[in-house]
Amino acid sequence: MSQKKSFFTIVIPVYNKAPHIRRAINSVLNQTFQDFELILINDASTDNSLEEMQKFTDLRIRILHRDEPGPGGYAARNLGIREASSEWVSFLD
């Protein structure tokens, strides 16, 4: 089954941001424009960021994983771009 193509993709690279990730995800989900996918990149976090991300059940959210964090988050952003289902990509850091 092919994935529905969204109008745009939002990529959030996450490295040890457990205290903040819920607020960031909710800020995306609460927008009035709803035709998007949200890609969360767990950039080898060592805190409970992954557990916080997994609390969300919205079908537009995908969680991807990296085994080694990239300095500055560039590798996580690049992974998000590669995996995006839309032509337009936006970043929320």
C-alpha positions as CSV (number, residue, x, y, z in Angstrom):
1,M,0.0,0.0,0.0
2,S,1.5,3.4,-0.9
3,Q,1.6,6.2,1.5
4,K,-0.7,9.2,1.0
5,K,1.3,12.1,-0.4
6,S,1.0,15.2,1.8
7,F,1.2,18.8,0.7
8,F,4.3,19.3,2.7
9,T,6.5,17.5,5.3
10,I,7.8,18.9,8.6
11,V,11.0,17.4,9.9
12,I,12.0,17.6,13.5
13,P,15.5,16.3,14.4
14,V,15.5,15.2,18.0
15,Y,18.6,14.7,20.2
16,N,17.9,14.6,23.9
17,K,15.0,17.0,23.8
18,A,12.5,15.1,26.0
19,P,11.4,18.2,28.0
20,H,10.6,20.1,24.8
21,I,9.4,17.6,22.2
22,R,5.8,17.3,23.3
23,R,5.4,21.1,22.9
24,A,7.0,21.1,19.4
25,I,4.8,18.2,18.2
26,N,1.7,19.8,19.6
27,S,2.6,23.1,17.9
28,V,2.5,21.3,14.5
29,L,-0.6,19.2,15.2
30,N,-2.5,22.3,16.3
31,Q,-2.1,24.3,13.1
32,T,-5.2,25.0,11.1
33,F,-3.7,23.6,7.9
34,Q,-3.7,19.9,8.3
35,D,-2.4,18.4,5.0
36,F,1.1,17.5,6.2
37,E,3.2,14.7,7.4
38,L,5.5,15.0,10.5
39,I,8.8,13.2,10.5
40,L,10.5,12.9,13.8
41,I,14.1,11.9,13.7
42,N,15.4,10.3,16.9
43,D,19.1,11.2,16.4
44,A,20.4,8.6,18.9
45,S,18.9,10.3,21.9
46,T,20.1,9.0,25.3
47,D,17.2,10.5,27.4
48,N,13.5,9.6,27.1
49,S,12.9,11.6,23.9
50,L,11.8,8.5,22.0
51,E,9.3,7.6,24.7
52,E,7.9,11.1,24.5
53,M,7.5,10.9,20.7
54,Q,5.9,7.5,20.9
55,K,3.1,8.9,23.1
56,F,1.6,10.4,19.9
57,T,-0.7,8.3,17.8
58,D,-1.5,10.7,14.9
59,L,-1.2,8.8,11.7
60,R,0.6,11.7,10.0
61,I,3.6,11.2,12.3
62,R,6.5,8.9,11.4
63,I,9.5,8.3,13.7
64,L,12.8,7.5,12.1
65,H,16.0,6.5,14.0
66,R,19.7,7.1,13.6
67,D,22.3,5.1,15.5
68,E,24.8,7.9,15.8
69,P,24.0,11.6,16.4
70,G,25.2,14.0,13.7
71,P,26.8,17.2,14.8
72,G,24.4,20.1,14.3
73,G,21.6,17.7,13.3
74,Y,22.4,17.9,9.5
75,A,22.3,14.1,9.1
76,A,18.9,13.9,10.8
77,R,17.6,16.6,8.5
78,N,19.0,14.9,5.4
79,L,17.3,11.6,6.5
80,G,14.0,13.5,6.8
81,I,14.4,15.0,3.4
82,R,15.1,11.6,1.8
83,E,12.1,10.0,3.5
84,A,9.6,12.9,2.9
85,S,6.6,12.0,0.9
86,S,6.0,15.5,-0.3
87,E,7.8,17.9,-2.6
88,W,7.9,20.6,0.1
89,V,9.9,20.2,3.3
90,S,10.1,22.4,6.3
91,F,12.2,22.1,9.4
92,L,11.3,22.7,13.0
93,D,14.4,22.8,15.2
